Amino acid sequence: RFVPKRMVPFSFPLSKCALWDPVPMGDIIGAHITYYRNPRLSLVEKTLRLAYRHAKQNEKKSFSCFLLGTLAVDEDGEGITLTIDRFDPGREV
């Protein structure tokens, strides 16, 4: 279902190169994850500490990295859980 008052359009951050054609095609649909599910975020403390340490050691004000995890539907089917358990600092090149 599409409820215009509750749906908020999403956009992707600007990048140097596009991986797809950004021109809209077809009808507008709502894709809000919390419309049907109750989301929960779980972050492993070790992962957060690694990311924090890497950010403090980095000389640049901003840097790129990846937080990796799993997305699972709860047993009762009413919620979803995003578990972030890995940190990847990525590469400079």
Secondary structure, 3 states (H helix, E strand, C coil): CCCCCCCCCCCCCCCCCCCCCCCCCCCCCCCCHHHCCEEEEEECHHHHHHHHHHHHHCCCCCCCCEEEEEEEECCCCCEEEEEEEEEECCCCC
